Amino acid sequence: MELEVGSMTKNLFHPTEECKSIITTGGTESNELMVLTYRNWAYTTKGITKPELIMSLSAHPSIAKGCHYFGVKLV
């Protein structure tokens, strides 16, 4: 089912071939996976070994939680 939903979404937006999809069960999980994804992207494509994330005070606390879990410095 996840592949089907991802395929339908890709058909709506026509992304590049590198585009991948994932379905999460809630906001906290989505935010934590966002931190993990961009940390890994920074490591592999930009050579950043000490990633930082700038977050506003009004952002959801799960972003700070993701930074803590995945070793990203929160600013």
PDB file of N, CA, C and O in Angstrom:
ATOM      1  N   MET A   1       0.820  -1.185   0.000  1.00  0.00           N
ATOM      2  CA  MET A   1       0.000   0.000   0.000  1.00  0.00           C
ATOM      3  C   MET A   1       0.870   1.257   0.000  1.00  0.00           C
ATOM      4  O   MET A   1       0.553   2.241  -0.668  1.00  0.00           O
ATOM      5  N   GLU A   2       1.972   1.213   0.757  1.00  0.00           N
ATOM      6  CA  GLU A   2       2.854   2.374   0.812  1.00  0.00           C
ATOM      7  C   GLU A   2       3.402   2.711  -0.577  1.00  0.00           C
ATOM      8  O   GLU A   2       3.454   3.880  -0.960  1.00  0.00           O
ATOM      9  N   LEU A   3       3.810   1.690  -1.323  1.00  0.00           N
ATOM     10  CA  LEU A   3       4.332   1.933  -2.677  1.00  0.00           C
ATOM     11  C   LEU A   3       3.264   2.520  -3.594  1.00  0.00           C
ATOM     12  O   LEU A   3       3.550   3.381  -4.426  1.00  0.00           O
ATOM     13  N   GLU A   4       2.037   2.046  -3.433  1.00  0.00           N
ATOM     14  CA  GLU A   4       0.939   2.544  -4.257  1.00  0.00           C
ATOM     15  C   GLU A   4       0.657   4.014  -3.986  1.00  0.00           C
ATOM     16  O   GLU A   4       0.507   4.804  -4.919  1.00  0.00           O
ATOM     17  N   VAL A   5       0.585   4.379  -2.721  1.00  0.00           N
ATOM     18  CA  VAL A   5       0.339   5.776  -2.353  1.00  0.00           C
ATOM     19  C   VAL A   5       1.490   6.654  -2.834  1.00  0.00           C
ATOM     20  O   VAL A   5       1.262   7.746  -3.354  1.00  0.00           O
ATOM     21  N   GLY A   6       2.729   6.182  -2.665  1.00  0.00           N
ATOM     22  CA  GLY A   6       3.889   6.924  -3.148  1.00  0.00           C
ATOM     23  C   GLY A   6       3.845   7.117  -4.650  1.00  0.00           C
ATOM     24  O   GLY A   6       4.158   8.197  -5.151  1.00  0.00           O
ATOM     25  N   SER A   7       3.464   6.094  -5.359  1.00  0.00           N
ATOM     26  CA  SER A   7       3.366   6.171  -6.819  1.00  0.00           C
ATOM     27  C   SER A   7       2.295   7.172  -7.257  1.00  0.00           C
ATOM     28  O   SER A   7       2.507   7.952  -8.185  1.00  0.00           O
ATOM     29  N   MET A   8       1.151   7.144  -6.585  1.00  0.00           N
ATOM     30  CA  MET A   8       0.078   8.089  -6.923  1.00  0.00           C
ATOM     31  C   MET A   8       0.510   9.537  -6.660  1.00  0.00           C
ATOM     32  O   MET A   8       0.209  10.439  -7.443  1.00  0.00           O
ATOM     33  N   THR A   9       1.212   9.738  -5.559  1.00  0.00           N
ATOM     34  CA  THR A   9       1.685  11.078  -5.221  1.00  0.00           C
ATOM     35  C   THR A   9       2.711  11.556  -6.244  1.00  0.00           C
ATOM     36  O   THR A   9       2.673  12.710  -6.671  1.00  0.00           O
ATOM     37  N   LYS A  10       3.618  10.680  -6.634  1.00  0.00           N
ATOM     38  CA  LYS A  10       4.611  11.045  -7.655  1.00  0.00           C
ATOM     39  C   LYS A  10       3.936  11.414  -8.966  1.00  0.00           C
ATOM     40  O   LYS A  10       4.381  12.334  -9.652  1.00  0.00           O
ATOM     41  N   ASN A  11       2.860  10.706  -9.324  1.00  0.00           N
ATOM     42  CA  ASN A  11       2.141  11.032 -10.550  1.00  0.00           C
ATOM     43  C   ASN A  11       1.522  12.417 -10.500  1.00  0.00           C
ATOM     44  O   ASN A  11       1.351  13.056 -11.538  1.00  0.00           O
ATOM     45  N   LEU A  12       1.185  12.887  -9.312  1.00  0.00           N
ATOM     46  CA  LEU A  12       0.614  14.230  -9.172  1.00  0.00           C
ATOM     47  C   LEU A  12       1.660  15.325  -9.354  1.00  0.00           C
ATOM     48  O   LEU A  12       1.375  16.368  -9.944  1.00  0.00           O
ATOM     49  N   PHE A  13       2.878  15.089  -8.846  1.00  0.00           N
ATOM     50  CA  PHE A  13       3.890  16.146  -8.806  1.00  0.00           C
ATOM     51  C   PHE A  13       5.018  15.992  -9.826  1.00  0.00           C
ATOM     52  O   PHE A  13       5.787  16.934 -10.019  1.00  0.00           O
ATOM     53  N   HIS A  14       5.143  14.856 -10.474  1.00  0.00           N
ATOM     54  CA  HIS A  14       6.157  14.606 -11.516  1.00  0.00           C
ATOM     55  C   HIS A  14       7.581  14.967 -11.063  1.00  0.00           C
ATOM     56  O   HIS A  14       8.237  15.800 -11.689  1.00  0.00           O
ATOM     57  N   PRO A  15       8.059  14.337  -9.972  1.00  0.00           N
ATOM     58  CA  PRO A  15       9.413  14.641  -9.496  1.00  0.00           C
ATOM     59  C   PRO A  15      10.476  13.962 -10.361  1.00  0.00           C
ATOM     60  O   PRO A  15      10.162  13.261 -11.323  1.00  0.00           O
ATOM     61  N   THR A  16      11.742  14.186  -9.997  1.00  0.00           N
ATOM     62  CA  THR A  16      12.845  13.521 -10.689  1.00  0.00           C
ATOM     63  C   THR A  16      12.862  12.041 -10.328  1.00  0.00           C
ATOM     64  O   THR A  16      12.164  11.608  -9.412  1.00  0.00           O
ATOM     65  N   GLU A  17      13.654  11.279 -11.047  1.00  0.00           N
ATOM     66  CA  GLU A  17      13.734   9.827 -10.827  1.00  0.00           C
ATOM     67  C   GLU A  17      14.307   9.466  -9.455  1.00  0.00           C
ATOM     68  O   GLU A  17      14.030   8.385  -8.934  1.00  0.00           O
ATOM     69  N   GLU A  18      15.113  10.377  -8.860  1.00  0.00           N
ATOM     70  CA  GLU A  18      15.719  10.081  -7.560  1.00  0.00           C
ATOM     71  C   GLU A  18      14.713  10.163  -6.416  1.00  0.00           C
ATOM     72  O   GLU A  18      15.012   9.726  -5.305  1.00  0.00           O
ATOM     73  N   CYS A  19      13.537  10.709  -6.665  1.00  0.00           N
ATOM     74  CA  CYS A  19      12.539  10.920  -5.616  1.00  0.00           C
ATOM     75  C   CYS A  19      12.096   9.597  -4.996  1.00  0.00           C
ATOM     76  O   CYS A  19      11.818   8.625  -5.698  1.00  0.00           O
ATOM     77  N   LYS A  20      12.037   9.586  -3.679  1.00  0.00           N
ATOM     78  CA  LYS A  20      11.565   8.427  -2.922  1.00  0.00           C
ATOM     79  C   LYS A  20      10.401   8.877  -2.048  1.00  0.00           C
ATOM     80  O   LYS A  20      10.189  10.075  -1.856  1.00  0.00           O
ATOM     81  N   SER A  21       9.649   7.917  -1.518  1.00  0.00           N
ATOM     82  CA  SER A  21       8.545   8.286  -0.638  1.00  0.00           C
ATOM     83  C   SER A  21       8.536   7.380   0.584  1.00  0.00           C
ATOM     84  O   SER A  21       9.063   6.268   0.571  1.00  0.00           O
ATOM     85  N   ILE A  22       7.919   7.896   1.636  1.00  0.00           N
ATOM     86  CA  ILE A  22       7.755   7.132   2.865  1.00  0.00           C
ATOM     87  C   ILE A  22       6.479   7.630   3.533  1.00  0.00           C
ATOM     88  O   ILE A  22       6.151   8.814   3.456  1.00  0.00           O
ATOM     89  N   ILE A  23       5.774   6.736   4.177  1.00  0.00           N
ATOM     90  CA  ILE A  23       4.573   7.104   4.913  1.00  0.00           C
ATOM     91  C   ILE A  23       4.878   6.960   6.394  1.00  0.00           C
ATOM     92  O   ILE A  23       5.417   5.943   6.833  1.00  0.00           O
ATOM     93  N   THR A  24       4.530   7.987   7.158  1.00  0.00           N
ATOM     94  CA  THR A  24       4.733   7.936   8.604  1.00  0.00           C
ATOM     95  C   THR A  24       3.378   7.943   9.299  1.00  0.00           C
ATOM     96  O   THR A  24       2.350   8.236   8.689  1.00  0.00           O
ATOM     97  N   THR A  25       3.397   7.615  10.583  1.00  0.00           N
ATOM     98  CA  THR A  25       2.144   7.471  11.319  1.00  0.00           C
ATOM     99  C   THR A  25       1.748   8.705  12.102  1.00  0.00           C
ATOM    100  O   THR A  25       0.662   8.740  12.682  1.00  0.00           O
ATOM    101  N   GLY A  26       2.594   9.713  12.135  1.00  0.00           N
ATOM    102  CA  GLY A  26       2.234  10.907  12.882  1.00  0.00           C
ATOM    103  C   GLY A  26       3.257  12.004  12.754  1.00  0.00           C
ATOM    104  O   GLY A  26       4.321  11.806  12.167  1.00  0.00           O
ATOM    105  N   GLY A  27       2.941  13.166  13.304  1.00  0.00           N
ATOM    106  CA  GLY A  27       3.788  14.346  13.190  1.00  0.00           C
ATOM    107  C   GLY A  27       5.159  14.190  13.813  1.00  0.00           C
ATOM    108  O   GLY A  27       6.161  14.604  13.229  1.00  0.00           O
ATOM    109  N   THR A  28       5.213  13.594  15.002  1.00  0.00           N
ATOM    110  CA  THR A  28       6.501  13.428  15.675  1.00  0.00           C
ATOM    111  C   THR A  28       7.433  12.560  14.840  1.00  0.00           C
ATOM    112  O   THR A  28       8.589  12.919  14.617  1.00  0.00           O
ATOM    113  N   GLU A  29       6.940  11.440  14.387  1.00  0.00           N
ATOM    114  CA  GLU A  29       7.757  10.546  13.563  1.00  0.00           C
ATOM    115  C   GLU A  29       8.200  11.245  12.282  1.00  0.00           C
ATOM    116  O   GLU A  29       9.346  11.096  11.857  1.00  0.00           O
ATOM    117  N   SER A  30       7.306  11.999  11.672  1.00  0.00           N
ATOM    118  CA  SER A  30       7.642  12.723  10.444  1.00  0.00           C
ATOM    119  C   SER A  30       8.768  13.723  10.688  1.00  0.00           C
ATOM    120  O   SER A  30       9.708  13.809   9.898  1.00  0.00           O
ATOM    121  N   ASN A  31       8.674  14.470  11.772  1.00  0.00           N
ATOM    122  CA  ASN A  31       9.709  15.463  12.074  1.00  0.00           C
ATOM    123  C   ASN A  31      11.042  14.805  12.391  1.00  0.00           C
ATOM    124  O   ASN A  31      12.088  15.284  11.952  1.00  0.00           O
ATOM    125  N   GLU A  32      11.018  13.718  13.146  1.00  0.00           N
ATOM    126  CA  GLU A  32      12.264  13.028  13.464  1.00  0.00           C
ATOM    127  C   GLU A  32      12.916  12.459  12.203  1.00  0.00           C
ATOM    128  O   GLU A  32      14.134  12.537  12.047  1.00  0.00           O
ATOM    129  N   LEU A  33      12.117  11.893  11.310  1.00  0.00           N
ATOM    130  CA  LEU A  33      12.671  11.351  10.060  1.00  0.00           C
ATOM    131  C   LEU A  33      13.187  12.460   9.147  1.00  0.00           C
ATOM    132  O   LEU A  33      14.124  12.243   8.378  1.00  0.00           O
ATOM    133  N   MET A  34      12.586  13.639   9.225  1.00  0.00           N
ATOM    134  CA  MET A  34      13.096  14.787   8.463  1.00  0.00           C
ATOM    135  C   MET A  34      14.510  15.136   8.935  1.00  0.00           C
ATOM    136  O   MET A  34      15.398  15.377   8.116  1.00  0.00           O
ATOM    137  N   VAL A  35      14.716  15.163  10.242  1.00  0.00           N
ATOM    138  CA  VAL A  35      16.046  15.464  10.780  1.00  0.00           C
ATOM    139  C   VAL A  35      17.045  14.397  10.327  1.00  0.00           C
ATOM    140  O   VAL A  35      18.147  14.727   9.887  1.00  0.00           O
ATOM    141  N   LEU A  36      16.672  13.138  10.430  1.00  0.00           N
ATOM    142  CA  LEU A  36      17.547  12.038  10.009  1.00  0.00           C
ATOM    143  C   LEU A  36      17.877  12.130   8.522  1.00  0.00           C
ATOM    144  O   LEU A  36      19.032  11.961   8.131  1.00  0.00           O
ATOM    145  N   THR A  37      16.885  12.392   7.706  1.00  0.00           N
ATOM    146  CA  THR A  37      17.089  12.469   6.256  1.00  0.00           C
ATOM    147  C   THR A  37      18.061  13.579   5.889  1.00  0.00           C
ATOM    148  O   THR A  37      18.990  13.359   5.112  1.00  0.00           O
ATOM    149  N   TYR A  38      17.857  14.768   6.440  1.00  0.00           N
ATOM    150  CA  TYR A  38      18.750  15.876   6.099  1.00  0.00           C
ATOM    151  C   TYR A  38      20.131  15.714   6.711  1.00  0.00           C
ATOM    152  O   TYR A  38      21.117  16.176   6.136  1.00  0.00           O
ATOM    153  N   ARG A  39      20.220  15.063   7.876  1.00  0.00           N
ATOM    154  CA  ARG A  39      21.551  14.764   8.428  1.00  0.00           C
ATOM    155  C   ARG A  39      22.312  13.834   7.490  1.00  0.00           C
ATOM    156  O   ARG A  39      23.481  14.074   7.187  1.00  0.00           O
ATOM    157  N   ASN A  40      21.653  12.778   7.034  1.00  0.00           N
ATOM    158  CA  ASN A  40      22.296  11.831   6.126  1.00  0.00           C
ATOM    159  C   ASN A  40      22.641  12.485   4.793  1.00  0.00           C
ATOM    160  O   ASN A  40      23.696  12.213   4.220  1.00  0.00           O
ATOM    161  N   TRP A  41      21.754  13.346   4.299  1.00  0.00           N
ATOM    162  CA  TRP A  41      22.024  14.075   3.057  1.00  0.00           C
ATOM    163  C   TRP A  41      23.249  14.966   3.224  1.00  0.00           C
ATOM    164  O   TRP A  41      24.092  15.034   2.328  1.00  0.00           O
ATOM    165  N   ALA A  42      23.357  15.652   4.367  1.00  0.00           N
ATOM    166  CA  ALA A  42      24.508  16.517   4.628  1.00  0.00           C
ATOM    167  C   ALA A  42      25.799  15.706   4.673  1.00  0.00           C
ATOM    168  O   ALA A  42      26.821  16.130   4.132  1.00  0.00           O
ATOM    169  N   TYR A  43      25.754  14.535   5.320  1.00  0.00           N
ATOM    170  CA  TYR A  43      26.933  13.667   5.400  1.00  0.00           C
ATOM    171  C   TYR A  43      27.373  13.209   4.015  1.00  0.00           C
ATOM    172  O   TYR A  43      28.550  13.304   3.668  1.00  0.00           O
ATOM    173  N   THR A  44      26.427  12.712   3.227  1.00  0.00           N
ATOM    174  CA  THR A  44      26.794  12.020   1.989  1.00  0.00           C
ATOM    175  C   THR A  44      27.010  12.937   0.796  1.00  0.00           C
ATOM    176  O   THR A  44      27.852  12.642  -0.052  1.00  0.00           O
ATOM    177  N   THR A  45      26.281  14.035   0.705  1.00  0.00           N
ATOM    178  CA  THR A  45      26.416  14.875  -0.491  1.00  0.00           C
ATOM    179  C   THR A  45      27.186  16.161  -0.258  1.00  0.00           C
ATOM    180  O   THR A  45      27.756  16.715  -1.197  1.00  0.00           O
ATOM    181  N   LYS A  46      27.214  16.644   0.975  1.00  0.00           N
ATOM    182  CA  LYS A  46      27.869  17.916   1.262  1.00  0.00           C
ATOM    183  C   LYS A  46      29.148  17.782   2.069  1.00  0.00           C
ATOM    184  O   LYS A  46      29.888  18.753   2.229  1.00  0.00           O
ATOM    185  N   GLY A  47      29.415  16.582   2.579  1.00  0.00           N
ATOM    186  CA  GLY A  47      30.616  16.376   3.376  1.00  0.00           C
ATOM    187  C   GLY A  47      30.559  17.050   4.743  1.00  0.00           C
ATOM    188  O   GLY A  47      31.600  17.293   5.353  1.00  0.00           O
ATOM    189  N   ILE A  48      29.378  17.349   5.223  1.00  0.00           N
ATOM    190  CA  ILE A  48      29.218  17.997   6.523  1.00  0.00           C
ATOM    191  C   ILE A  48      29.288  16.921   7.601  1.00  0.00           C
ATOM    192  O   ILE A  48      28.481  15.992   7.615  1.00  0.00           O
ATOM    193  N   THR A  49      30.253  17.053   8.499  1.00  0.00           N
ATOM    194  CA  THR A  49      30.433  16.033   9.526  1.00  0.00           C
ATOM    195  C   THR A  49      29.831  16.438  10.868  1.00  0.00           C
ATOM    196  O   THR A  49      29.631  15.591  11.738  1.00  0.00           O
ATOM    197  N   LYS A  50      29.538  17.739  11.042  1.00  0.00           N
ATOM    198  CA  LYS A  50      28.922  18.224  12.280  1.00  0.00           C
ATOM    199  C   LYS A  50      27.707  19.071  11.910  1.00  0.00           C
ATOM    200  O   LYS A  50      27.766  20.300  11.959  1.00  0.00           O
ATOM    201  N   PRO A  51      26.610  18.420  11.541  1.00  0.00           N
ATOM    202  CA  PRO A  51      25.445  19.171  11.074  1.00  0.00           C
ATOM    203  C   PRO A  51      24.774  19.974  12.190  1.00  0.00           C
ATOM    204  O   PRO A  51      24.786  19.584  13.358  1.00  0.00           O
ATOM    205  N   GLU A  52      24.190  21.105  11.792  1.00  0.00           N
ATOM    206  CA  GLU A  52      23.440  21.956  12.710  1.00  0.00           C
ATOM    207  C   GLU A  52      22.077  22.239  12.109  1.00  0.00           C
ATOM    208  O   GLU A  52      21.926  22.289  10.888  1.00  0.00           O
ATOM    209  N   LEU A  53      21.095  22.423  12.959  1.00  0.00           N
ATOM    210  CA  LEU A  53      19.751  22.763  12.521  1.00  0.00           C
ATOM    211  C   LEU A  53      19.315  24.006  13.288  1.00  0.00           C
ATOM    212  O   LEU A  53      19.367  24.032  14.517  1.00  0.00           O
ATOM    213  N   ILE A  54      18.887  25.031  12.563  1.00  0.00           N
ATOM    214  CA  ILE A  54      18.396  26.253  13.195  1.00  0.00           C
ATOM    215  C   ILE A  54      16.886  26.116  13.329  1.00  0.00           C
ATOM    216  O   ILE A  54      16.190  25.878  12.342  1.00  0.00           O
ATOM    217  N   MET A  55      16.381  26.266  14.548  1.00  0.00           N
ATOM    218  CA  MET A  55      14.960  26.053  14.821  1.00  0.00           C
ATOM    219  C   MET A  55      14.387  27.246  15.574  1.00  0.00           C
ATOM    220  O   MET A  55      15.020  27.773  16.489  1.00  0.00           O
ATOM    221  N   SER A  56      13.192  27.668  15.187  1.00  0.00           N
ATOM    222  CA  SER A  56      12.521  28.761  15.901  1.00  0.00           C
ATOM    223  C   SER A  56      11.963  28.245  17.230  1.00  0.00           C
ATOM    224  O   SER A  56      11.794  27.039  17.412  1.00  0.00           O
ATOM    225  N   LEU A  57      11.683  29.146  18.135  1.00  0.00           N
ATOM    226  CA  LEU A  57      11.135  28.762  19.439  1.00  0.00           C
ATOM    227  C   LEU A  57       9.729  28.182  19.318  1.00  0.00           C
ATOM    228  O   LEU A  57       9.282  27.445  20.197  1.00  0.00           O
ATOM    229  N   SER A  58       9.032  28.512  18.231  1.00  0.00           N
ATOM    230  CA  SER A  58       7.661  28.027  18.066  1.00  0.00           C
ATOM    231  C   SER A  58       7.578  26.675  17.341  1.00  0.00           C
ATOM    232  O   SER A  58       6.483  26.152  17.135  1.00  0.00           O
ATOM    233  N   ALA A  59       8.714  26.118  16.961  1.00  0.00           N
ATOM    234  CA  ALA A  59       8.713  24.830  16.247  1.00  0.00           C
ATOM    235  C   ALA A  59       8.311  23.695  17.192  1.00  0.00           C
ATOM    236  O   ALA A  59       8.415  23.816  18.413  1.00  0.00           O
ATOM    237  N   HIS A  60       7.861  22.616  16.612  1.00  0.00           N
ATOM    238  CA  HIS A  60       7.410  21.470  17.402  1.00  0.00           C
ATOM    239  C   HIS A  60       8.591  20.829  18.141  1.00  0.00           C
ATOM    240  O   HIS A  60       9.664  20.678  17.556  1.00  0.00           O
ATOM    241  N   PRO A  61       8.419  20.455  19.396  1.00  0.00           N
ATOM    242  CA  PRO A  61       9.505  19.863  20.191  1.00  0.00           C
ATOM    243  C   PRO A  61      10.087  18.578  19.595  1.00  0.00           C
ATOM    244  O   PRO A  61      11.215  18.209  19.920  1.00  0.00           O
ATOM    245  N   SER A  62       9.351  17.907  18.745  1.00  0.00           N
ATOM    246  CA  SER A  62       9.867  16.669  18.156  1.00  0.00           C
ATOM    247  C   SER A  62      11.074  16.919  17.255  1.00  0.00           C
ATOM    248  O   SER A  62      11.854  16.002  17.001  1.00  0.00           O
ATOM    249  N   ILE A  63      11.233  18.140  16.772  1.00  0.00           N
ATOM    250  CA  ILE A  63      12.420  18.461  15.970  1.00  0.00           C
ATOM    251  C   ILE A  63      13.654  18.439  16.875  1.00  0.00           C
ATOM    252  O   ILE A  63      14.697  17.905  16.496  1.00  0.00           O
ATOM    253  N   ALA A  64      13.534  19.017  18.062  1.00  0.00           N
ATOM    254  CA  ALA A  64      14.642  18.976  19.031  1.00  0.00           C
ATOM    255  C   ALA A  64      14.942  17.536  19.435  1.00  0.00           C
ATOM    256  O   ALA A  64      16.100  17.157  19.609  1.00  0.00           O
ATOM    257  N   LYS A  65      13.894  16.745  19.580  1.00  0.00           N
ATOM    258  CA  LYS A  65      14.051  15.333  19.925  1.00  0.00           C
ATOM    259  C   LYS A  65      14.824  14.600  18.828  1.00  0.00           C
ATOM    260  O   LYS A  65      15.713  13.800  19.119  1.00  0.00           O
ATOM    261  N   GLY A  66      14.484  14.873  17.569  1.00  0.00           N
ATOM    262  CA  GLY A  66      15.196  14.268  16.442  1.00  0.00           C
ATOM    263  C   GLY A  66      16.659  14.669  16.424  1.00  0.00           C
ATOM    264  O   GLY A  66      17.533  13.845  16.152  1.00  0.00           O
ATOM    265  N   CYS A  67      16.927  15.941  16.716  1.00  0.00           N
ATOM    266  CA  CYS A  67      18.319  16.399  16.765  1.00  0.00           C
ATOM    267  C   CYS A  67      19.088  15.646  17.844  1.00  0.00           C
ATOM    268  O   CYS A  67      20.224  15.224  17.628  1.00  0.00           O
ATOM    269  N   HIS A  68      18.465  15.482  19.002  1.00  0.00           N
ATOM    270  CA  HIS A  68      19.099  14.748  20.085  1.00  0.00           C
ATOM    271  C   HIS A  68      19.379  13.301  19.692  1.00  0.00           C
ATOM    272  O   HIS A  68      20.475  12.793  19.930  1.00  0.00           O
ATOM    273  N   TYR A  69      18.392  12.636  19.092  1.00  0.00           N
ATOM    274  CA  TYR A  69      18.545  11.237  18.693  1.00  0.00           C
ATOM    275  C   TYR A  69      19.641  11.032  17.662  1.00  0.00           C
ATOM    276  O   TYR A  69      20.390  10.057  17.723  1.00  0.00           O
ATOM    277  N   PHE A  70      19.731  11.971  16.701  1.00  0.00           N
ATOM    278  CA  PHE A  70      20.575  11.739  15.531  1.00  0.00           C
ATOM    279  C   PHE A  70      21.855  12.581  15.510  1.00  0.00           C
ATOM    280  O   PHE A  70      22.520  12.670  14.477  1.00  0.00           O
ATOM    281  N   GLY A  71      22.200  13.194  16.635  1.00  0.00           N
ATOM    282  CA  GLY A  71      23.475  13.889  16.757  1.00  0.00           C
ATOM    283  C   GLY A  71      23.591  15.150  15.916  1.00  0.00           C
ATOM    284  O   GLY A  71      24.654  15.447  15.369  1.00  0.00           O
ATOM    285  N   VAL A  72      22.496  15.890  15.816  1.00  0.00           N
ATOM    286  CA  VAL A  72      22.500  17.158  15.073  1.00  0.00           C
ATOM    287  C   VAL A  72      22.474  18.277  16.104  1.00  0.00           C
ATOM    288  O   VAL A  72      21.643  18.264  17.012  1.00  0.00           O
ATOM    289  N   LYS A  73      23.382  19.252  15.972  1.00  0.00           N
ATOM    290  CA  LYS A  73      23.416  20.370  16.911  1.00  0.00           C
ATOM    291  C   LYS A  73      22.220  21.267  16.662  1.00  0.00           C
ATOM    292  O   LYS A  73      21.990  21.705  15.535  1.00  0.00           O
ATOM    293  N   LEU A  74      21.463  21.540  17.700  1.00  0.00           N
ATOM    294  CA  LEU A  74      20.285  22.407  17.609  1.00  0.00           C
ATOM    295  C   LEU A  74      20.672  23.829  17.966  1.00  0.00           C
ATOM    296  O   LEU A  74      21.243  24.084  19.026  1.00  0.00           O
ATOM    297  N   VAL A  75      20.354  24.753  17.065  1.00  0.00           N
ATOM    298  CA  VAL A  75      20.663  26.176  17.281  1.00  0.00           C
ATOM    299  C   VAL A  75      19.348  26.916  17.419  1.00  0.00           C
ATOM    300  O   VAL A  75      19.340  28.133  17.608  1.00  0.00           O
TER     301      VAL A  75
END
